Amino acid sequence: MDEQPTFTDPWWDLRRDDPAERQQRQTLHAELLIEVAPGHPLHGQPTRIVARSEASDDILVQLPGRWALIHLTWKGVPETPPWPKTKFYDTIHNLVQDLHEAD
């Protein structure tokens, strides 16, 4: 089973079920569904939003068996793949390591 990471500044952990986190997840998920067009590797994939960066337009999502770091464009229209820019990770360890190296 995949371990669950702890997110620190500038990341906002959205896994709690309070109203602010629920609203953020809904807003981010709606934008993700708009931006991900046919041909994008995320198109049609079940996603679970787990965190967002307060320093950029990046979000972290959990997929079946892997994780993704996604840079949303916030244009409100379907994007041409490879946008929204997405980097996939097979393990949460690799994703967290990448986030710490970017700090």
JOUR-V623340 format. One record per residue. N is the residue number from 1. RES is the residue in three letters. PHI is phi in whole degrees, 0 to 359 (* if undefined). Layout:
n	res	phi
N	RES	PHI
N	RES	PHI
//
This chain:
n	res	phi
1	MET	*
2	ASP	289
3	GLU	290
4	GLN	260
5	PRO	284
6	THR	253
7	PHE	260
8	THR	238
9	ASP	315
10	PRO	266
11	TRP	273
12	TRP	255
13	ASP	289
14	LEU	251
15	ARG	275
16	ARG	288
17	ASP	249
18	ASP	270
19	PRO	303
20	ALA	295
21	GLU	292
22	ARG	300
23	GLN	297
24	GLN	299
25	ARG	300
26	GLN	297
27	THR	296
28	LEU	294
29	HIS	296
30	ALA	299
31	GLU	294
32	LEU	299
33	LEU	297
34	ILE	292
35	GLU	287
36	VAL	280
37	ALA	264
38	PRO	307
39	GLY	100
40	HIS	277
41	PRO	299
42	LEU	272
43	HIS	300
44	GLY	80
45	GLN	274
46	PRO	288
47	THR	232
48	ARG	233
49	ILE	289
50	VAL	242
51	ALA	198
52	ARG	224
53	SER	274
54	GLU	271
55	ALA	257
56	SER	206
57	ASP	264
58	ASP	270
59	ILE	229
60	LEU	247
61	VAL	232
62	GLN	258
63	LEU	244
64	PRO	300
65	GLY	81
66	ARG	198
67	TRP	233
68	ALA	216
69	LEU	255
70	ILE	237
71	HIS	257
72	LEU	286
73	THR	262
74	TRP	60
75	LYS	276
76	GLY	74
77	VAL	223
78	PRO	300
79	GLU	266
80	THR	274
81	PRO	306
82	PRO	269
83	TRP	277
84	PRO	293
85	LYS	302
86	THR	223
87	LYS	239
88	PHE	263
89	TYR	226
90	ASP	281
91	THR	226
92	ILE	293
93	HIS	301
94	ASN	295
95	LEU	296
96	VAL	298
97	GLN	299
98	ASP	297
99	LEU	296
100	HIS	292
101	GLU	291
102	ALA	281
103	ASP	295
//
